[in-house]
Amino acid sequence: MNRQDVSIGATGPGGMTVFLETDQSIGNLDFLSLGTSSASFVRNTLVVPQDATITGLVLNIRDNALGTGNIASAEIFISTNCGFGTPEATGIIASITGPNSAVTPNCCAFAAADFAVEQCDLITVRITTGGGAFAGGVAATILLSTTTP
């Protein structure tokens, strides 16, 4: 049997997961990356490895206090032009409405999505704290689906 006759398996949906987090303080409107965060979009991006569809975003503010009625959120931003110019807000936003405390734990939110991204796009998440910084950092996960050719 020659190599052309070998089946490579079924095609169909696959998945990718992008984990972003920092254990350092993150300020209002900072972008999140792999262990870092700052106000710079470009310095906090990851590259999309193949065409995909963003299917969800999960935010966890951990044990950072959030007052009653205050809102913390994460929004996915992308760049299709190598980071030149202003990044594009996708409108995919996971929001937590306080309180979040030891007495009333409420630290996690999910947003479903259906947003196409292409190979080589830059991607990250911008955090809104509702005011000051979250001293204990935060974590976010971007869920993507792919179709294998």
Disulfide bonds with the S-S distance in Angstrom:
none
